[in-house]
């Protein structure tokens, strides 16, 4: 199968769009066609290394051919032919640390973890990775030509800086969050390692891609408060929305903390610290004490037709609360529009949500670890859940359906044929590709073939009638026979 026509099927960032909606328009993927998918013949997709990011795709890549991009913890970036799966080029951005340099963390080597972002206009792919040998000596941002992998002038950039009295220290910081590119500003977020050790903070760096000497940063006030969700930051076109995690010092006064917050960051890493630009639940202190990270899942910015407000920020906490916020006024403490419980347990949800829209409203798609509040008779344990946001003032959420998921908690995406018709929700379950009807959660497709090495919180992508998944050492592709 050939690469898609230029401009039709680009996947230039995590979850397709800057708002992180994970909604793919695929005219070829009707329910009838989806039921027939098979592993794409003669597609290899092999590379070396472990992949914790989601793949990207550029329709007019090198030689004006469709090309996939994969990144690894070994700090390698691969361009992969969209038709054959053969390697087009490979670029190593530096040595990958075999340890972090602090007393926790579970990913080794630790190089590129996050999903990159591509600027089609300048034909540049931006990637961020940890650099070092036996420990992290630096974090770097690279700008590579999509055509041959060569470094662009002014790069790499070694991440450094201060925010208030806080200085960026490389070893305890971890770059897990997908990159964002908004109005020429590259946003790169940081958290910590598994185990919450060292003096780390949540950071958002802003880099002017036209003049990379211009950069700035915002860091959380308190220790910890990581920005680590794999799905990255969401945007409405004015900077980005980021969600923070727990304060590791368990402070009693939120005046000295940015824990459990949704914040709007603009410009070169600037937070206008007002209720308009930040939100946190009134239960922030108990969330801190029970490790109920707000920042375990990335936010989405969604339009909800017929509602007031017409747009919302969706933010989901680890302990199973779905919050709807007004993007024009996030609301400060307790200033949400809606607090809707979708699961129970302090570790219920860590995911990258997705969505689709139809005549009933907007459907939010969430993978859960357990405790999901499914409709009576629905499955238990790990599931993919659909929550309908029906029009209202504010929008009215209800849980529609749940579908069983097993293995690594990989995240869902959706496809429709025209933006509303034939919605299908796609996700991985124990290495098997699943497709379910978006309106009722009933099975449309379950692959006979498997794809090994799927990492948690990664998502498939949809490209020209194909569903493509990234795992360790390979991409897997399904298409119509």
Phi, psi and omega per residue, in radians:
X1 nan 2.302 -3.072
X2 -1.380 2.922 3.078
X3 -1.167 2.688 -3.114
X4 -1.229 2.687 3.084
X5 -0.999 2.583 -3.095
X6 -0.992 2.322 3.047
X7 1.520 -0.232 -3.073
X8 -1.450 -0.706 -2.921
X9 -2.253 0.463 3.102
X10 -1.055 2.392 2.963
X11 -2.175 1.611 -2.945
X12 -1.719 -0.086 3.125
X13 -2.746 2.964 -3.107
X14 -1.050 2.319 3.107
X15 1.074 0.502 2.919
X16 1.345 -0.819 -3.011
X17 -2.191 2.794 -3.118
X18 -1.118 -0.411 3.098
X19 -1.412 -0.091 3.094
X20 1.188 0.560 -3.056
X21 -1.346 -0.284 3.111
X22 1.066 0.470 -3.080
X23 -1.855 2.015 -3.079
X24 -1.921 2.245 3.032
X25 -1.589 2.021 -3.061
X26 -2.303 1.597 -3.086
X27 -0.991 -0.501 -3.098
X28 -1.373 -0.328 -2.997
X29 -1.656 1.155 2.930
X30 -1.226 2.887 3.108
X31 -1.052 -0.667 -3.131
X32 -1.132 -0.741 3.122
X33 -1.217 -0.726 -3.112
X34 -1.001 -0.590 -3.111
X35 -1.185 -0.253 -3.055
X36 -1.781 0.017 -3.001
X37 -1.008 2.536 3.043
X38 -2.375 2.869 3.031
X39 -0.980 2.328 -3.076
X40 -1.088 2.113 -3.100
X41 -1.072 2.462 3.015
X42 1.107 0.338 3.061
X43 -1.774 2.079 -3.079
X44 -1.538 -1.164 3.069
X45 1.281 0.339 -3.070
X46 -1.468 2.529 2.989
X47 -2.626 3.107 3.138
X48 -1.880 2.387 3.050
X49 1.975 2.957 -3.117
X50 -1.688 2.433 -3.026
X51 -2.075 2.008 3.082
X52 -1.832 0.046 3.124
X53 -1.807 3.014 3.002
X54 -1.693 2.613 -3.130
X55 -1.262 2.794 3.017
X56 -2.122 2.920 -3.111
X57 -2.557 2.380 3.045
X58 -2.174 2.107 -3.028
X59 -1.177 -0.666 3.111
X60 -1.909 1.122 3.123
X61 -1.365 -2.693 3.141
X62 -0.905 2.310 -3.130
X63 1.170 0.350 -3.107
X64 1.053 0.490 3.094
X65 -1.856 2.730 3.053
X66 -1.202 2.303 -3.070
X67 -2.398 2.371 2.994
X68 -1.613 2.717 3.071
X69 -2.205 2.325 3.121
X70 -2.274 2.525 3.126
X71 -2.238 2.701 -3.031
X72 -2.335 2.868 3.077
X73 -1.234 -0.176 3.009
X74 -1.468 0.153 3.136
X75 1.187 0.520 3.067
X76 -1.797 2.468 3.015
X77 -2.012 2.229 -3.106
X78 -2.057 2.354 2.890
X79 -1.780 2.249 -2.977
X80 -2.207 2.211 -3.105
X81 -0.975 2.248 -3.061
X82 -1.226 -0.334 -3.130
X83 -1.642 -0.858 -3.048
X84 -1.701 -0.398 -3.028
X85 1.426 0.132 3.139
X86 -1.346 2.686 3.122
X87 -1.246 2.232 3.081
X88 -1.608 -0.819 2.997
X89 -2.721 2.865 3.116
X90 -2.420 2.401 3.097
X91 -2.335 2.221 3.026
X92 -1.718 2.248 -3.058
X93 -1.650 0.012 3.119
X94 2.503 2.948 -3.107
X95 -1.125 2.476 -3.131
X96 -1.776 2.302 -3.062
X97 -1.135 2.406 3.060
X98 -1.503 -0.176 3.020
X99 -2.620 2.930 -3.022
X100 -1.550 -0.482 -3.009
X101 1.650 0.038 3.014
X102 -2.284 3.080 -2.914
X103 -1.564 0.310 3.118
X104 -2.581 -3.134 -3.086
X105 1.981 2.598 -3.049
X106 -2.355 0.195 3.137
X107 -2.042 1.981 -3.135
X108 -2.496 2.305 -0.072
X109 -1.137 2.794 -3.096
X110 -2.069 1.648 3.126
X111 -2.000 -1.838 3.103
X112 -1.590 2.039 3.071
X113 -1.820 -0.554 -2.946
X114 -1.554 2.773 3.036
X115 -1.333 2.229 3.131
X116 -1.219 -3.064 3.022
X117 -2.405 2.519 -3.095
X118 -1.986 2.328 2.972
X119 -1.729 1.838 -3.065
X120 -1.131 -0.613 -3.071
X121 -1.096 -0.769 -3.137
X122 -1.659 -0.004 -3.138
X123 0.956 0.927 -3.080
X124 -2.229 2.367 2.979
X125 -1.901 2.202 3.139
X126 -1.737 2.263 3.136
X127 -2.327 2.638 3.115
X128 -2.219 2.374 -3.125
X129 -2.624 2.749 3.031
X130 -1.448 2.438 -3.086
X131 -2.117 2.417 3.099
X132 2.766 -3.059 3.109
X133 -2.050 -1.433 3.129
X134 -1.520 -0.116 3.061
X135 -2.775 2.972 3.128
X136 -1.345 2.038 3.085
X137 -1.658 -0.457 3.124
X138 -2.845 2.861 2.916
X139 -1.990 2.369 -3.082
X140 -2.237 2.644 2.994
X141 -2.008 2.257 -3.112
X142 -2.046 2.580 3.060
X143 -2.134 1.948 -3.029
X144 -1.998 2.504 3.023
X145 -1.147 2.292 3.090
X146 -1.194 -0.310 -3.061
X147 -1.434 -0.597 -3.089
X148 -2.521 0.003 3.118
X149 1.431 0.052 -3.139
X150 -1.234 2.531 -3.133
X151 -1.233 2.399 3.092
X152 -1.400 2.674 3.130
X153 -1.001 2.483 3.138
X154 1.579 -0.075 -3.125
X155 -2.161 2.763 0.071
X156 -1.329 2.800 3.045
X157 -1.884 2.196 3.035
X158 -1.492 2.146 -3.077
X159 -1.242 2.185 3.086
X160 -2.759 2.873 3.070
X161 2.563 3.098 3.104
X162 -2.280 2.716 3.031
X163 -2.432 1.945 -3.003
X164 1.081 -2.174 3.132
X165 -1.692 0.136 -3.058
X166 -1.761 2.300 3.113
X167 -1.954 2.387 3.131
X168 -1.208 2.166 3.128
X169 -2.077 2.075 -2.940
X170 -1.082 -0.841 -2.949
X171 -1.015 -0.747 -3.095
X172 -1.405 -0.092 -3.101
X173 -1.618 2.590 -3.107
X174 -2.388 2.319 -3.085
X175 -1.819 1.560 -3.052
X176 -1.826 -0.412 -2.982
X177 -1.402 2.323 3.123
X178 -0.997 2.539 -3.110
X179 -1.347 2.674 3.089
X180 -2.205 2.549 3.043
X181 -2.253 1.967 -3.052
X182 -2.300 2.052 3.104
X183 0.905 0.730 3.085
X184 1.441 -0.024 3.101
X185 -1.784 2.188 3.052
X186 -1.566 2.180 3.122
X187 -1.894 2.238 -3.100
X188 -2.251 2.104 -3.055
X189 -1.910 2.679 -3.100
X190 -2.345 2.606 2.988
X191 -2.339 -2.526 3.131
X192 -2.089 -2.935 3.131
X193 -1.718 2.813 3.062
X194 -0.984 2.217 -3.067
X195 1.906 -0.239 3.018
X196 0.984 0.816 -3.130
X197 -1.751 2.786 3.072
X198 1.410 2.984 -3.083
X199 -1.601 1.301 3.137
X200 -1.819 2.871 3.098
X201 -2.431 2.894 2.883
X202 -1.371 2.310 -3.123
X203 -2.278 2.542 2.885
X204 -2.254 2.043 3.074
X205 -1.718 2.424 3.032
X206 -1.999 2.265 -3.110
X207 -2.182 2.214 3.072
X208 -1.336 1.926 -3.030
X209 -1.231 -0.364 3.083
X210 -1.372 -0.469 3.080
X211 -2.500 1.484 -3.018
X212 -1.159 -0.049 2.996
X213 -1.277 -0.284 3.116
X214 -1.645 2.028 3.134
X215 -2.686 2.798 3.120
X216 -2.671 3.086 -3.061
X217 -2.722 2.603 2.964
X218 -2.134 2.364 3.071
X219 -2.163 2.605 3.102
X220 -1.130 2.640 -3.115
X221 -1.168 -0.667 -3.030
X222 -1.764 2.893 3.099
X223 -1.244 2.465 -3.047
X224 1.507 -2.241 3.063
X225 0.968 0.824 -2.989
X226 -1.202 2.600 2.937
X227 -1.922 1.687 -2.916
X228 -2.313 -0.085 -3.075
X229 -1.030 2.294 -3.029
X230 -1.074 -0.521 -3.118
X231 -1.221 -0.224 3.034
X232 1.551 -2.689 -3.071
X233 -1.826 2.644 3.123
X234 -1.896 2.669 -3.105
X235 -2.386 2.549 2.956
X236 -1.878 0.214 -3.108
X237 1.776 -0.210 3.101
X238 -2.061 1.511 -3.076
X239 1.184 -2.606 -3.064
X240 -2.423 2.696 2.962
X241 -1.732 2.252 3.083
X242 -2.122 2.658 3.119
X243 -2.153 2.286 -3.085
X244 -1.748 2.909 3.132
X245 -1.888 -2.609 -3.008
X246 -1.305 2.540 2.871
X247 -1.397 2.139 -3.046
X248 -1.379 -0.212 3.108
X249 -1.593 -0.115 3.110
X250 0.975 0.997 -3.106
X251 -1.236 2.731 -3.130
X252 -1.675 -0.220 -3.040
X253 -2.183 2.071 -3.103
X254 -1.264 -0.147 3.079
X255 -1.122 -0.410 3.132
X256 -1.869 0.326 -2.997
X257 -2.436 2.709 2.940
X258 -2.168 0.528 -3.112
X259 -1.281 2.601 3.016
X260 0.967 0.755 -3.066
X261 -1.998 2.645 2.786
X262 -1.839 2.214 -3.112
X263 -2.263 2.588 2.994
X264 -1.738 2.101 3.108
X265 -1.874 2.245 -3.131
X266 -2.154 3.010 3.086
X267 0.943 -2.455 -3.125
X268 -1.601 1.047 3.075
X269 1.378 0.979 -3.075
X270 -2.107 2.293 2.968
X271 -1.937 2.056 2.958
X272 -1.424 1.760 -2.938
X273 -1.323 1.532 3.089
X274 -2.546 2.876 3.128
X275 -1.052 -0.456 3.091
X276 -1.076 -0.533 -2.980
X277 -2.003 0.138 3.053
X278 -2.622 2.682 3.105
X279 -2.484 2.520 2.920
X280 -2.619 2.545 -3.140
X281 -1.158 2.638 3.068
X282 -1.076 -0.420 -3.140
X283 -1.542 0.406 -3.048
X284 -0.982 -0.659 -3.061
X285 -1.202 -0.735 3.090
X286 -1.210 -0.557 3.050
X287 -1.109 -0.732 3.055
X288 -1.004 -0.819 -2.999
X289 -1.278 -0.368 3.141
X290 -1.876 0.192 3.131
X291 1.047 0.592 -3.125
X292 -1.560 1.065 -3.066
X293 -0.767 2.185 2.865
X294 -1.174 -0.663 -3.010
X295 -1.401 0.249 3.124
X296 -1.333 -0.317 3.105
X297 -2.281 2.539 -3.126
X298 -1.384 2.738 3.083
X299 -1.379 2.845 2.946
X300 -2.243 2.576 3.020
X301 -1.928 2.074 -3.004
X302 -2.302 2.514 2.944
X303 -1.527 2.346 3.097
X304 -2.100 1.620 -3.060
X305 -0.971 2.397 3.109
X306 1.446 0.098 -3.084
X307 -1.908 2.846 2.990
X308 -2.212 2.056 -0.055
X309 -1.210 2.870 -3.088
X310 -1.307 -0.345 3.132
X311 -2.251 2.597 3.120
X312 -2.400 2.709 2.880
X313 -1.724 2.196 3.080
X314 -1.708 2.172 3.111
X315 -2.339 2.341 -2.996
X316 -2.155 2.228 3.132
X317 -1.578 2.754 -3.131
X318 -1.066 -0.511 -3.116
X319 -1.568 0.310 2.886
X320 1.607 0.418 3.064
X321 -1.837 2.328 3.022
X322 -1.831 2.042 -3.138
X323 -1.828 2.395 2.958
X324 -1.898 2.255 -3.078
X325 -2.156 2.646 3.051
X326 -1.474 2.010 -3.093
X327 -1.119 -0.401 3.115
X328 -1.366 -0.292 3.134
X329 -2.784 1.579 -3.045
X330 -1.036 -0.548 2.876
X331 1.888 -0.061 -3.127
X332 1.134 -2.761 -3.093
X333 -1.131 2.151 3.067
X334 1.204 0.264 -3.046
X335 -1.592 0.508 -3.133
X336 -1.276 2.806 2.974
X337 -1.407 -0.715 -3.071
X338 -2.495 2.423 2.939
X339 -2.182 1.878 -3.008
X340 -2.130 2.173 -3.096
X341 -1.460 2.141 -3.134
X342 -2.036 -0.129 3.122
X343 -2.854 2.839 3.107
X344 -2.141 2.685 -3.124
X345 1.892 2.496 -3.048
X346 -1.227 -0.287 -3.123
X347 -2.079 0.557 -2.954
X348 -1.230 -0.674 -2.967
X349 -2.377 2.126 2.947
X350 -2.429 1.896 -2.980
X351 -2.772 3.122 2.915
X352 -2.090 1.778 -3.046
X353 -1.226 2.876 3.068
X354 -2.432 -3.036 -3.063
X355 -2.812 2.934 2.832
X356 -2.678 2.887 -3.106
X357 -2.170 2.404 2.996
X358 -2.471 -2.896 -3.058
X359 -1.110 -0.421 -3.119
X360 -1.398 -0.439 -3.083
X361 2.545 -2.676 3.136
X362 -1.820 2.337 -3.109
X363 -1.913 2.111 3.131
X364 -1.696 2.261 -3.028
X365 -1.951 2.237 -2.964
X366 -2.423 2.292 2.963
X367 -1.638 2.461 -3.055
X368 -2.179 2.679 3.047
X369 -1.451 -0.430 -3.101
X370 2.835 2.967 3.079
X371 1.279 0.291 -3.066
X372 -1.175 2.452 3.135
X373 -1.497 1.189 -3.087
X374 -1.336 2.734 3.050
X375 -1.026 2.728 -3.135
X376 -0.931 2.319 -3.131
X377 1.514 -0.079 3.141
X378 -1.365 2.982 -3.123
X379 -1.221 2.872 3.064
X380 -2.115 3.122 -3.114
X381 1.371 -2.539 3.128
X382 -1.306 2.247 -3.119
X383 -2.480 2.826 2.820
X384 -1.773 2.267 -3.019
X385 -2.053 2.529 2.987
X386 -1.977 2.225 3.080
X387 -2.015 2.069 3.112
X388 -1.442 2.249 2.955
X389 -1.771 1.678 -3.138
X390 -1.386 2.618 -3.138
X391 -1.003 2.447 3.132
X392 3.131 -3.097 3.101
X393 -2.220 1.451 0.101
X394 -1.500 -3.103 3.078
X395 -0.972 2.619 -3.044
X396 -1.934 1.970 -3.120
X397 -1.541 2.492 2.964
X398 -2.497 2.577 3.053
X399 -1.402 2.157 -3.092
X400 -1.549 -0.908 -3.053
X401 -2.785 2.866 3.015
X402 -2.306 2.536 3.073
X403 -2.235 2.434 -3.048
X404 -1.128 2.430 3.029
X405 -2.373 2.555 3.101
X406 -2.438 2.956 -3.102
X407 1.365 -2.729 3.113
X408 -1.008 2.439 -3.078
X409 -1.374 1.372 3.102
X410 -1.361 2.694 -3.008
X411 -1.633 2.706 -3.111
X412 -1.580 2.871 2.876
X413 -2.343 3.036 3.045
X414 -2.244 2.669 2.932
X415 -2.221 2.542 2.936
X416 -2.348 2.801 -3.118
X417 -1.424 -0.394 -3.108
X418 -2.543 0.267 -3.076
X419 1.817 -0.304 3.132
X420 -2.499 -0.465 -2.982
X421 -1.579 2.541 3.083
X422 0.961 0.939 3.125
X423 -1.197 2.285 3.086
X424 -2.250 2.337 3.105
X425 -1.797 2.198 -3.068
X426 -1.983 2.417 3.081
X427 -2.826 2.854 3.110
X428 -1.713 2.485 3.125
X429 -2.470 1.919 -3.096
X430 0.859 0.776 3.078
X431 1.418 -0.028 -3.140
X432 -1.793 2.385 3.072
X433 -1.434 2.206 3.123
X434 -1.993 2.485 2.972
X435 -2.272 2.213 -3.140
X436 -2.183 2.657 3.102
X437 -1.093 2.188 -3.070
X438 -1.165 -0.379 -3.106
X439 -1.455 -0.482 -3.065
X440 -2.406 -0.061 3.109
X441 1.355 0.119 3.135
X442 -1.351 2.573 -3.048
X443 -1.118 2.330 2.997
X444 -1.893 -0.646 -3.066
X445 -2.656 2.436 2.976
X446 -2.457 2.070 -3.002
X447 -1.218 2.515 3.012
X448 -1.360 -0.540 3.140
X449 -1.579 2.746 3.119
X450 -2.034 2.889 3.063
X451 -2.249 2.059 -3.035
X452 -1.489 2.820 2.989
X453 1.279 0.486 3.118
X454 -1.319 2.213 -3.114
X455 -1.642 2.713 -3.111
X456 -1.104 2.511 3.048
X457 1.251 0.112 3.006
X458 -1.466 2.772 -3.105
X459 -2.179 2.653 2.908
X460 -1.205 2.994 2.909
X461 -2.263 2.733 3.100
X462 -1.990 2.261 -3.032
X463 -2.479 1.840 3.002
X464 0.989 0.772 -3.136
X465 1.518 0.029 3.123
X466 -1.922 2.671 2.931
X467 -1.990 2.180 -3.051
X468 -2.157 2.366 -3.065
X469 -2.225 2.469 3.069
X470 -1.823 2.246 3.032
X471 -2.248 3.125 3.078
X472 -1.032 2.229 3.020
X473 1.259 0.032 -3.139
X474 -2.884 2.772 2.854
X475 -1.786 2.502 3.059
X476 -2.014 2.415 -3.063
X477 -2.282 2.345 3.019
X478 -2.079 2.447 3.130
X479 -2.628 2.968 3.114
X480 -1.197 2.517 -3.124
X481 -1.188 nan nan
